[in-house]
Structures are given as structure tokens and as C-alpha cells.
Amino acid sequence: MIVAILIDATSPATAVDAERAFAADARKIGQWTAFKRWAAPEALMFLPKPIDAREFFGKRADPKVSVHWWPNHSYVSCDGKTAINHGGAAWPSGFATNFTTVWYQGKSGWRWVYDGGQTVKQALPRDAKVEVRTASCRNIPRRIAGAWAQTASLRAQGSAPLDSLGALSADRSLVWRYTYDPASKYLMFRGWLWDGERYALMIDQAIPPDPE
């Protein structure tokens, strides 16, 4: 069974806390400076075409006013060290997006490896509390065949294709995958949690290209 709870900002450090600290840093030290500070070496940005985050940051100066964003949902692996956050964002120019960020907790703390957003008419609401769903620790498969065997570590080695990548949490209780179609310029992102019997789909996001 997947457990759903509500937490607030006073909770111990989690991916939600990391997201909020990340957003606060963007307003304090600059938007792209904060993105770079919190990014893992293998991090990707999506516009919606995937691009190496280091390449992206190298071309941009911080805007005068940062985007403001907030988490609404967090999908967390059984061991608590991998999470998919989903929430809303308000941009200084007036448009809104719903974002998805994948986080890993390692020796240097929480770092994001995936960040993508979809332009919407109205962003998810700014809630003080975030819904967190944690994967079951029961009967987690020992092995996963096929595309799921390709992990995010391949990005660090420079051997993972950018158009499609699937990755697992270290304990295999959380799975995420994106696929980019160069023809339609659509990005598909999906994330699953193990519920004790199967991988249950938690997030299914189709991101179209922004209007020219």
C-alpha cells in the first residue's frame, strides 16, 4: 500500500524541504545560480527538448527577478533517498507553469537531476502543506528488465541518450522515465511508485512545445 501523508515546512530535511530551499535560493542568490548550485553533475533541463544543464547554465545570466515556485506533491522511494516533486510556478512575465523535479540524496545532500515544466493557464495552488506519497517497502523486485535497467548514473558517464531515459531509485521502489519526440517536440514524463504488488503510475505529464 502507498502511504499518503501531509507535511509542513517544519518537518526534517526531505526532498520537499530541498525544493523549498532551492526556490528560496533562487530569490536570494539568483535564479540560474541557484539552479546550478542544486544541480547534480548529470542534471538535465527540458525546454522541452532535453539539454545538459551545465550547457544551459553556461549561456544564461540571472534575471533581475526570479521565478517563484512551490511543491504540491512529492513521490518518494521506500528508502527516502529519491523523490519526484510536482508543483506550480509563477514567472515574472506573468505566465504560469507546473513543474516536475527529480531529486536524489547523496553524499553532498539533495540534488536535482531532472527539471521540466509545462505552461498552463493556472498553476497548481500555493498550499502550505504538501501531499507526500511513499513507496511500499514490501516485495520490491530484485531486478527490473528492459528500459528500467538504464539508470541515471549513465548520464554522469556521458553514455545515456538524451531523447529517452529511464531511471530507478537505488532501492528500485521508484521509477521515472522521459521520452522526447523531435518530430512533434513533445516531452512525456512518467513516474511510478511500488505499491507492494506493482508499479503504480503517480504522474503522467505530456509537455507540448511552447508557442513560437
Secondary structure, DSSP 8 states (H G I E B T S, - for coil): --EEEEE-TTS-S-HHHHHHHHHHHHHHH-HHHHHHHHEEEEEEEESSSEEEHHHHHTT----SS--EEEEEEEEE-TTSSEEEEEEEEE-TTS-EEEEEEEEEEETTEEEEEEEEEEEESS-----SSEEEEE---SS--S---GGGG--THHHHHT-S-SSEEEEE-TTSSEEEEEEEETTTTEEEEEEEEE-SSSEEEEEEEEE-----
